[in-house]
Amino acid sequence: MVSRWSSVKRMVCIQVNLMTVRGGVAVCVRALLFDLDGTLLPFNHQRFMQGYFQALIPEIAALVERDRIVQQILQATEYMVSNEDPYLTNLEVFKQRFFQITGLREADIWPLFERFYERTFISLQALTEPTPIAREICRTAQAKGYSLVLATNPIFPEAAIRHRMAWAGIDDISFALITTMEQMHFCKPNPKYYQEIAERLQVPPTACVMFGNDVQEDGAAGKLGMQTYLVIDGMIDHGGDRVEFTYQGSLADALAWVQALPELA
């Protein structure tokens, strides 16, 4: 269950929580983290993933067992999401498990995956519902001097993320960090994913605000002391324990929130 804030209370919190207290020392918010899928790029997740596999399987059909490959990819992805080894990137963990359960050789199958992301993945744009609000949020925050992170769950390669950024109209935004499977070592909802982001930015978690539409995956940032903003448009709630968010509202509300932020010196 998610706590609900009245619009008046949300606006008060904007002013109150811009500065948090950490060990008796005030820490100003300096970094804004944004989820991509379902947040800056609205779409129906189930519909998109169905389209994803429908487009992918014909590209690799000659080498895989068609009736098993989807489950094998999902199994390798779940293994990657549960990884706790800080010395392996998400890509390395995925490959390790995927080749183990399929018996495929990387030299044979991986070029087909790469070709899919280069040529075919772009067709999935038709399954998304981009909004100009996403670009305005990022442009406004950047102009005010905040460090921006595209905190998309790093279960996709950079090529797929770059495509989705273009669809969302944010491909020219200067993000301080884009979390891809090639460089990150943890996934959502592992709090270590957010810790890694803070360490890469060289800021304390309390200086960050995470925006996202997934209650569990994006709300996990709060476990480190990050402030959290639940975007209720297309909200995903997997159930379980209560998750508290610092703020919540629509993507349009999030834009108003960012517009109300002070400029950083």
C-alpha positions as CSV (number, residue, x, y, z in Angstrom):
1,M,0.0,0.0,0.0
2,V,1.2,3.5,-0.8
3,S,0.8,6.5,1.5
4,R,-1.3,9.3,0.0
5,W,-0.5,13.0,0.2
6,S,-3.0,15.8,-0.3
7,S,-1.9,18.4,-3.0
8,V,-1.4,21.0,-0.3
9,K,0.8,18.7,1.8
10,R,2.9,17.8,-1.3
11,M,3.6,21.5,-2.0
12,V,4.6,22.1,1.7
13,C,6.9,19.1,1.5
14,I,8.6,20.5,-1.6
15,Q,9.8,23.4,0.6
16,V,10.5,21.4,3.7
17,N,12.3,18.4,2.2
18,L,14.6,20.2,-0.2
19,M,17.1,20.0,2.7
20,T,17.4,16.9,4.8
21,V,19.3,16.3,7.9
22,R,22.1,13.6,8.0
23,G,24.1,13.2,11.1
24,G,23.1,16.6,12.3
25,V,24.3,18.2,9.1
26,A,21.9,19.7,6.5
27,V,22.2,18.0,3.1
28,C,20.7,19.8,0.1
29,V,19.2,17.9,-2.8
30,R,21.6,17.9,-5.7
31,A,20.6,14.9,-7.9
32,L,17.3,13.9,-9.5
33,L,16.9,10.3,-10.6
34,F,14.3,9.4,-13.2
35,D,13.0,6.0,-14.1
36,L,12.4,5.6,-17.8
37,D,9.8,2.9,-18.7
38,G,6.4,3.9,-17.5
39,T,7.7,7.2,-16.1
40,L,9.5,9.4,-18.6
41,L,8.3,7.1,-21.3
42,P,4.7,6.0,-20.6
43,F,3.6,2.6,-21.9
44,N,1.8,-0.6,-20.9
45,H,4.5,-2.8,-19.6
46,Q,2.8,-6.1,-20.4
47,R,1.9,-5.1,-23.9
48,F,5.4,-3.8,-24.6
49,M,7.1,-7.0,-23.4
50,Q,4.7,-9.1,-25.5
51,G,5.7,-7.0,-28.5
52,Y,9.4,-7.3,-27.5
53,F,9.4,-11.1,-27.6
54,Q,7.3,-11.2,-30.8
55,A,9.9,-9.1,-32.5
56,L,12.9,-10.8,-31.0
57,I,12.2,-14.5,-31.5
58,P,12.1,-14.4,-35.4
59,E,15.6,-12.8,-35.3
60,I,17.1,-15.7,-33.3
61,A,14.8,-18.6,-34.2
62,A,17.4,-20.5,-36.2
63,L,19.5,-21.0,-33.1
64,V,17.1,-21.4,-30.3
65,E,14.2,-23.6,-29.1
66,R,11.2,-21.4,-29.8
67,D,9.1,-23.0,-27.1
68,R,11.7,-22.5,-24.5
69,I,13.7,-19.3,-25.3
70,V,11.3,-16.8,-23.7
71,Q,11.4,-18.7,-20.4
72,Q,15.2,-19.1,-20.7
73,I,15.7,-15.3,-21.2
74,L,13.4,-14.6,-18.3
75,Q,15.2,-17.0,-16.1
76,A,18.6,-15.5,-16.9
77,T,17.1,-12.0,-16.2
78,E,15.8,-13.1,-12.8
79,Y,19.2,-14.5,-12.0
80,M,20.8,-11.2,-13.0
81,V,18.2,-9.2,-10.9
82,S,19.1,-11.3,-7.8
83,N,22.8,-11.0,-8.3
84,E,24.8,-9.7,-5.2
85,D,28.3,-10.0,-6.7
86,P,29.7,-6.4,-6.9
87,Y,32.5,-7.5,-9.2
88,L,30.3,-8.6,-12.1
89,T,28.3,-6.3,-14.3
90,N,24.7,-7.1,-15.0
91,L,25.6,-8.0,-18.6
92,E,28.3,-10.5,-17.4
93,V,25.8,-12.1,-15.0
94,F,23.1,-12.4,-17.6
95,K,25.5,-14.0,-20.1
96,Q,26.9,-16.4,-17.6
97,R,23.4,-17.7,-16.7
98,F,22.0,-17.5,-20.3
99,F,24.8,-19.6,-21.9
100,Q,24.7,-22.0,-19.0
101,I,21.0,-22.8,-19.4
102,T,20.8,-22.7,-23.2
103,G,24.1,-24.3,-24.1
104,L,24.5,-21.7,-26.8
105,R,27.8,-20.2,-27.9
106,E,28.2,-16.4,-27.4
107,A,29.9,-16.1,-30.8
108,D,26.9,-17.6,-32.5
109,I,23.9,-15.9,-30.7
110,W,25.2,-12.6,-29.4
111,P,25.6,-10.9,-32.8
112,L,22.0,-11.7,-33.5
113,F,20.9,-9.9,-30.3
114,E,23.0,-6.9,-31.2
115,R,21.5,-6.8,-34.7
116,F,18.0,-7.0,-33.2
117,Y,18.7,-3.9,-31.0
118,E,20.3,-2.0,-33.9
119,R,17.6,-2.7,-36.5
120,T,14.4,-4.2,-35.2
121,F,14.0,-2.9,-31.6
122,I,13.0,0.5,-33.0
123,S,9.8,-0.9,-34.3
124,L,8.6,-1.2,-30.7
125,Q,8.2,2.6,-30.5
126,A,4.6,2.1,-31.7
127,L,3.9,0.5,-28.4
128,T,4.9,3.6,-26.4
129,E,3.0,6.7,-25.5
130,P,5.6,9.5,-25.2
131,T,4.7,12.8,-23.6
132,P,6.4,16.2,-24.0
133,I,6.2,16.6,-20.2
134,A,9.2,14.2,-19.8
135,R,11.5,16.4,-21.8
136,E,10.3,19.5,-20.0
137,I,11.0,17.9,-16.6
138,C,14.5,17.1,-17.6
139,R,15.2,20.4,-19.4
140,T,13.9,22.3,-16.4
141,A,16.0,20.4,-13.8
142,Q,19.1,20.6,-15.9
143,A,18.7,24.4,-16.3
144,K,18.5,24.7,-12.6
145,G,21.8,22.9,-12.1
146,Y,20.8,19.5,-10.8
147,S,22.6,16.4,-11.7
148,L,20.3,14.1,-13.7
149,V,20.4,10.3,-13.7
150,L,18.4,8.1,-16.1
151,A,17.7,5.5,-13.4
152,T,16.1,2.9,-15.7
153,N,16.4,-0.7,-14.4
154,P,19.6,-1.9,-16.0
155,I,18.3,-5.1,-17.5
156,F,18.7,-3.8,-21.1
157,P,21.8,-3.0,-23.1
158,E,22.7,0.6,-23.8
159,A,21.5,0.4,-27.4
160,A,17.9,-0.4,-26.3
161,I,18.0,2.4,-23.7
162,R,19.3,4.9,-26.3
163,H,16.3,4.1,-28.5
164,R,13.8,4.6,-25.7
165,M,15.4,7.9,-24.8
166,A,14.9,9.1,-28.3
167,W,11.3,8.0,-28.2
168,A,10.8,9.9,-25.0
169,G,12.4,13.0,-26.5
170,I,15.3,13.1,-24.0
171,D,18.2,11.8,-26.1
172,D,19.9,15.2,-26.1
173,I,19.6,15.7,-22.3
174,S,23.0,15.6,-20.6
175,F,22.5,12.9,-18.0
176,A,25.3,12.5,-15.4
177,L,24.7,8.8,-15.5
178,I,22.6,6.4,-17.6
179,T,22.2,3.0,-15.9
180,T,22.8,0.3,-18.4
181,M,23.4,-3.5,-18.0
182,E,26.9,-3.0,-19.4
183,Q,28.1,-0.8,-16.5
184,M,25.9,-1.4,-13.5
185,H,26.3,-4.3,-11.0
186,F,22.9,-4.4,-9.4
187,C,19.2,-4.1,-10.5
188,K,16.1,-2.7,-8.9
189,P,14.7,-3.3,-6.3
190,N,18.1,-4.0,-4.7
191,P,19.1,-0.9,-2.6
192,K,22.7,-1.6,-3.7
193,Y,21.6,-0.3,-7.2
194,Y,20.8,3.1,-5.7
195,Q,23.9,3.0,-3.5
196,E,26.0,2.5,-6.7
197,I,24.4,5.5,-8.3
198,A,25.1,7.7,-5.3
199,E,28.7,6.5,-5.3
200,R,29.2,7.2,-9.0
201,L,27.7,10.7,-8.5
202,Q,29.8,11.2,-5.4
203,V,26.9,12.5,-3.4
204,P,25.2,11.0,-0.3
205,P,21.9,9.2,-0.9
206,T,20.1,11.8,1.1
207,A,21.0,14.4,-1.6
208,C,19.0,12.4,-4.2
209,V,15.3,12.3,-5.2
210,M,14.1,9.2,-7.1
211,F,11.1,9.6,-9.5
212,G,9.3,6.4,-10.7
213,N,6.0,4.6,-11.3
214,D,6.9,1.2,-9.7
215,V,6.1,1.1,-6.0
216,Q,8.6,-1.6,-5.1
217,E,11.4,-1.0,-7.6
218,D,11.5,2.7,-7.3
219,G,10.4,2.9,-3.7
220,A,13.5,0.9,-2.7
221,A,15.5,4.1,-3.0
222,G,13.9,5.3,0.2
223,K,15.7,2.5,2.1
224,L,18.9,4.4,1.7
225,G,17.4,7.7,2.7
226,M,16.7,9.0,-0.8
227,Q,13.6,11.0,-1.1
228,T,11.1,9.3,-3.5
229,Y,8.4,10.6,-5.8
230,L,5.8,8.1,-7.0
231,V,4.5,8.9,-10.4
232,I,0.9,7.6,-10.3
233,D,0.4,7.6,-14.1
234,G,0.6,3.9,-15.0
235,M,1.6,3.0,-11.4
236,I,2.8,-0.6,-10.9
237,D,2.3,-2.1,-7.4
238,H,3.4,-5.7,-7.0
239,G,1.9,-5.8,-3.5
240,G,3.6,-6.8,-0.2
241,D,4.8,-4.6,2.5
242,R,3.7,-0.9,2.7
243,V,6.0,1.4,0.9
244,E,6.2,5.1,1.9
245,F,6.9,7.8,-0.6
246,T,8.0,11.3,0.2
247,Y,5.8,12.7,-2.6
248,Q,3.4,11.4,-5.2
249,G,1.4,12.8,-8.1
250,S,1.0,12.6,-11.8
251,L,3.9,13.3,-14.3
252,A,2.4,16.8,-14.7
253,D,2.6,17.2,-10.9
254,A,6.2,16.1,-11.0
255,L,6.9,18.8,-13.6
256,A,5.4,21.4,-11.3
257,W,7.5,20.0,-8.4
258,V,10.7,20.4,-10.5
259,Q,9.7,23.9,-11.6
260,A,9.3,24.9,-7.9
261,L,12.9,23.8,-7.1
262,P,15.4,26.5,-6.4
263,E,18.4,26.9,-8.7
264,L,21.6,25.5,-7.5
265,A,24.6,27.8,-7.1
